[in-house]
Amino acid sequence: MKHSHALKHGHMSRRSLLLAVAAAGMSAALLPPTSDAADVVAATPGEIQPFKAEVAEAALADLRRRLAATRWPDVETVMDRSQGVQPHRLKELVRYWQSSYDWRKAESRLNSFPQFLTNIDGLDIHFVHVRSRHENALPMIMTHGWPGSVFELLDVIGPLTDPTAHGGMAEDAFHLVIPSIPGFGFSGKPAATGWNPQRIAAAWDVLMKRLNYDRYVSQGGDWGAIISDALGRLAPDGLLAIHVNRVERATTLPSDAAQALKNGGPAPDSLSADEKVVFDEARDFLNNGFGYAAIMSTRPETIGYGIADSPVGLAAWLYDKIADWVFTPGDPEQALGKDAILDNITLYWLTNTGPSSGRIYWENAMSGAKLTPVKVPVAVTVFPGEVYKPPRQWLSKAYPTLIYYNRSSKGGHFAAWEEPELFSQEIRAGFRSLRS
C-alpha cells in the first residue's frame, strides 16, 4: 500500500491534535499542542494527517463539576423501565462517573491505535486505520452507529487484523478502516444539510481509494448498516461485498406484513408462527421503543439543548437505548461494564456531539432516497438481541445476492461491543467465499 507523503516521512509529529474544551463548556476545538486558538489545524483536502486525542484537563474538571451539580427528576411512578431510564440505575452510573471513572485510560486505549484525519467533500473525517501483518489481508471499512462510536469496534481490531492470535486463520485477515460518522466523535460536524447515508457512503469510497485500497468490503450495524447498504446500492468499482448485522424493515418485510405494520393491524395470516413473532416484535418496537428516532428525525435541535448542557441528560439519552438493545435488556453493565459505557458517553460529552450525531436521523428522513436493492453480494448475521430479526426468506428483495446468512446464539444490537470474538468469527465467515 502506498502512503501519503506526510505519513511516509512522518514529519507531522508536531501536528498531533489536542482536543481542548473550555472549562465553561464551550464548543470543542482541535488544536495543535502548545499552540493558541489562532493555530487551529484542519485537514487539508486530499491529505492524510496523524491524529491523537488529548483532552484538556479543564474539560474533565468541568464535567465533574456539572455532575456534582445535577438536579435530578422525581422518581418514576412505575416499578419497571416503561417510563424510561430508572433513577437508581443512572445515579449509580453517575456516581461512578464522577468519583472513579478515568477518561485517560480510554484516551490511552484509543491512542494505542493509529488514527488519522482527512478532508472529504469539505469535512474532516476521523478514522482508525490498522493494517494486518498477514499477506493478502482483505481491506474492510467498518462503521459504527448511534448511540455508539468507534469505541464499540475497538475490541474486534485484534481478532480481525491478527486472526491467528485469536483462533482464526491467516487467510481470514483484514486491513481495517474504522471512521467516525460525520457529526460523531472526532469527525467534523456538518455546517450545512446534505450529509445523509448516501453521501457518507460515497465519502467512504473516497476514503478507501485515498488509502489505495482498490478492492474492499464494507461492514456495519445500526447506521453503519444503513451506510453499508447505501454503499452497496451505489456499488462503486472495487466494492466486493457488504456485511450487516442490522437489516432494514422497509426493504425486507413481505408486502402484506409491511402494510399491516403501517396500518397498526395484526400479523397477516400469510405469515408462519415464527414470522408472526418477528412481526409482533417489530410492531412493539415501533409502538413503544421508537420515540427517540421520531424526535431526532423531526426535532434534533430541540433535544440538542439539553444534551449539550447537561452530562446527565446526555447520559440518560444514550444509556436508555444502550440498555434497551444489549443482549441483557435493562442491564447494560452486565453486557458491557460501566467503563465501556462511560468511554462512549464521555466521548460524546467532550466533543459535544450529542446534538450533531442526532442530525443523521433528520438527514435520512429528509433525503427521500429510494431504497433499491443492493447490487453487490451481501452477508447477514442476525444476533438474538437485535430489535428486528428477519428470517432468511425475507431478505431476497433487498439482497438479491445473499452469500451468507446466520443466526447467532448470543449478542445484541451492539454485537461487536458485546461479543467481539463471536462477532469477528461471523465477519470472517461472511466474507470467506470472496477469498477463494
N, C-alpha and C positions, 0 to 999 in steps of 0.2 A: 504494500500500500504506500502511496506517495503522500507525504505530509506537506502542509503549507510551509512556506519559508520560515515563518515565525516559530512554528513548532519544531521544525527540523534543527534549527540552530539554537533554540532555547534562549533567545535574548529577551523574552518577555517577563523575566522574573520580577522586575520592579512593578509590573502591571498586574500582579496578582491582586484580586479585588477585595476591598474591605466593605462589608455591609455596615454602614453607620446609620443608626437610628437615633434621633434626638431623644433625650430623656423625657421630654414633654410629649412624646408620642407623635412626632412629626413623621411625614412620609419617609420611607426608606430611600437611600441614595447609594449608588455604587461608587465607591471612592477608592483610589489607589492608596496604599499605605503611606503614612506620613505626609499626605497631601492635604490641601484645603479644598473646600467645595468647588472652587473655580476650576479644579483639575479633574472633573468627573471624566472617567474613562468609559466610553461606549464602544461596542464592537464596530469595526469598520466593515462596510458591506463586502462580502466575499472572503474576509479574513477570519481565521480561527484563532482565538486567544485563550490561553490558560485562565482558569478561574479558581479562586479559593474563597470559601466563605469564612469571614471573620466578623462576628457581630460585636459591636461596641458594648463594653460593659455597662455603659449608661442605659442602654436599651433593656438589658436584663434587670437592672435595678428598678427601672420604670415599670417593668412587668410585675415584679414582686410588690411594688407599692400599690399598683392597681388591684392586684389580687387581694391584698390586705384590706383594701377599702371597698370591697364588694358589698353592694346592697342586695340581699337575697330576696327572692319572691316568697310568698306564703307557700306552705306545703300543699301538695295536691289533695284533692278531695276523693281520691280513689286509692285502692291498695295495690294497683298494678301500674304498668307503663302506658296505659291508654291515653293519658294526658301529656305524655312526653317524658323527658329525662327526669328521673326521680331525684329530689334534692339530696337525699342521704348519699347517693352514689356520686353525684357531682361534687358535693362538699368534700368527700374523701379524696377524690382526684385532685381537686384544687388545693387541699391542704398539703398533699404530697408535692404538687407543682410548686407551691410557694416555699416549702421548707426543705425538700430533699432532692427534687429533680435537678439534674445537671445538664444544661444545654451543651456545655463544652464537650461532653462525651459524644453527643450526637453530631456536633460540628466536626469533631476529630474523625469520627467514622465516615462522614460524608467526604471529608477532605482526603481520606485514605484512598479514594478512587480518583482517577484522572477526570477532571471536569473542565469544561470549555464554554466559551460564549462565541456565537457567530450571528451576524445580522442577516436575516432573510426577509425580504419584502418590507424593509423598513423597521423591523422589530428584532430586538436582541433575543436569541434563543439560548437558554442554558441547557447543557446536556452532559451526562456522564458517558464516557467512551472507554470501554475496556476491550482490548484485543486479546484473543486466546493465544496461548503458546502453541496450540496444535495446528499442524498444517492442514490446509483446506477447510478451515472453520467457516461456517456459513454466517454471513453478516445478517444481523437482525436488529430492527428498531422496535423497542418496546415502549408502550405508552401507558401511563397511569390514568387514574380517573379522579372524580370528586366523591367524597371529601378526602382523597388521598394526595400523594405527591411521589416524587422519586424515592422517598424513604420506603414506600411499600414494596419496592422492587429490589432493594439492595441485597437482600438475602439470597436472591436467585443468581446473582452475578457469578459467584464461585461455582455452583453446580453447572451453570450453562457455559461458562468460558473454560472451565477446567473439569470436565466430566469425569476424567479418570481418578480424580481425588474425591469423587462423590458417588462412586458406584456405577458410573457410566463408561462409555467407550470413547476413544479419541475421535472417532468419526462422527460423534454426536456434538462436537464443539461448535460454539457460536462466538463471533465477534459481536459485542453488544453496544448499542447506542440507545441511551435512555434519556430522552429530552423532557424538560418541564413544559407542559402545555402553556401557551401564551396566557398571561394573567395569573399563573400559578408559580409559587416558589421564586426562583431566581431568574426566570424568564421575564422579558419586558411585559408591561401592561399596555394593551392596545389603547390608543388615544382616540380611535375612530371605530366606527362599526365595520363589520365585514369579516371578522376572524371567526368564522363558523367552521365546523368539522371539515368541510370540503377544502377550504383554504388552508387549514392546518395540515391536512393530508398532502396537499401539493407542496407545502413547505417542507414536510418530512422527506419527500422525494428529492427536493433540492439539497437538503442536509445530507442524505446518503450519497448522492452524486458528488457533493462537495468533499466528502470524505473518501472519494474514489472507490466507492462500493457500486460497481456496475450491476451486480446481481445481489438481491437481498430479499428477506422476508419481513413481514410486519406482524406484531403481536400486541394484543391489548384486551383489557377488561374495562367495564364501565365506559367512560368517554374514550378510553383507549381503544375499546372495541368498535365504537362508533366511528372513530377516526380511521381505524384499520379497515372497516367496511367501506368508508369513503375512498380510501386509497385503492381498495380492490375494485371499486366501480370506476375509478379513474384509470386504473390498470396501466401505469406508466411503464415504459421499457425498463426491464430489469427487475420488476417486482415479480417474484416467483410464486408467492402464495401468502396467505394470511392465516393466523390462528387467533381465535377469540374465545374468551371464557365468559362472555355475556352476549346474548342474542336479542335482536330487536323483535318485539312482539308484532309491530306493524307490518313487518315483511315476512313473518313466518306463521302467524295464526291462519288456520283454514278460514276461508271467506265467511262461512256461516258463523263460526266462532267469533271472528272479528266483529261482525255485525251485532251479534248478541252482546258482546262486551261493550260495544258502543251504546247500545240501547239499554244497558243495565239489566238485561234478561238473564235467565238461567242458561246453563250449558246446553247446546243443541243436542238432540238425540243422536245425531250422526257420530258423536264422539264416543270413544270407548270409555270404560270406567277410569282407566289410568289417565286418559286425556282430559276427562272431566275434572280430575284433581288438579291438573296443570291450569285449566281454565279457571277454576274456583280460586286458586292461589293468585292468579293474575288479577282477577276481579277484586279480591280482598286488598291487594296492594294498591290498586287504583282508587279504591274507596277509602282506605284507611292509612295508607303509607306514602301517598304521592304529593302531599301538601307542600313539602319542601321544594319540589320541582315546579309546581304551579306558581309558587311565589317567585322563584328565580327566573322563570320563563316570562313573567309579566312585570315584576317589580324588583329587579335585583338591586337597584339603587336604594330603595326604601329599607330593605333588610340590611343593606350595607352600613348604614349609620351606626346601628347598634353593635354589629360585629367588628367594626373598625375601632370603636371607642372602648369596648369592654372585653377583656380577655375571657371572662367567664361567659359572657354572651356568645362569643365565638366558640368557646369550648363546648357549650351546650348544643349549639347549632351543628357542629361537626360530630360530637360524641353521639348524638341521637341516632344518626344514620349508621355510624360505625357499629353501635350497639344493635341496631336492627338487622344488620346484614352479615355479621360474623356467623360462624357455624354454631356458636353458643349464644343465641339471641338474648339480649339483655345483659350479658356478662362479657363484654369485650376484653376485660382484663384477663379473663381465663384464656381467650384465644390469642391475645397479642401481648399482654403485660402493660403495666402503667407507663413504663418508659417509652415503649414503641408508640403508644397512643399520643403521648405528650411530645415526642420528637416531631410528629406530624402536625399537631395543633400549634406547637411553638413556632414551627416554620411559617405557618400561615400568619401567626401574630406578628412575628418580627419583620416579615416582608409586606405586611398589611395587604394580603391578597385574599382575605375573606370576601370583600366586595367584588374584586376583579375576577376571581375564579368563578363566581356565580353567573357572570355575564355570558358564559358559553351556553347556558340554558336559553337565555334570551336570543342569542345569535342563532342557535339551532332552530328555535321556534320561528324566527323571522326569515330564515333562509329560503323556505319554500322548496327545498331540494327534493326532487323526486327520487324515492328510494328504489332505484332499478336494481336488478340482480348483480351480484358481484361477479366480475369477469375472470377472476383468477381462481386457482384451486384454494379450497378453504378447509381448515381443520378446526374442529369444535370440541371443547371439553366442557361438560356440564357438571358443576360442583353442587353437591346436595344442599348447601346453604344458600344457593343463589335464589334471587327473587323469582325468576322465570326460568323454568326448566323444560324446554320443548323437547319432545321425542324426535328421533332422527327423521321420521317420515314427514315432519312439518317443515324441514329445512330446505327441501328441494327447490322451492320457489325463489328463495333469496340466494341460495348457494347451489347453482346447477352442478358445479364441480366440487363435490364434497369428498375429500380424500381421507378424512379421519373423523370419527365421532366416538366419544367415550363418556360414560357417566362415572365420575369419580366416587370413591367411597366416603370421602370426608373433605372438608374445606367449604368456605363460604364465598361471598362476593369478593372478598379480598384474598383470593386463593394464594397468590404469590407471597403475601404478607403472612398469612396464617399457616400455610403448608408449603414452604419453599422447596423442599426436596421432592414432594409429590408433584407439585406444580411443574418443576423442572423436568421430571420424568414425562409428564404429559406433553411438554413442548418438544422434547426430543422425539417422542413417538409421533407427534402430529406432523412433523416435518421430515421424518426419516425417509419417506418414499421419494423425496426430492433429491436425495443424495445418491441414489443407485444409478 
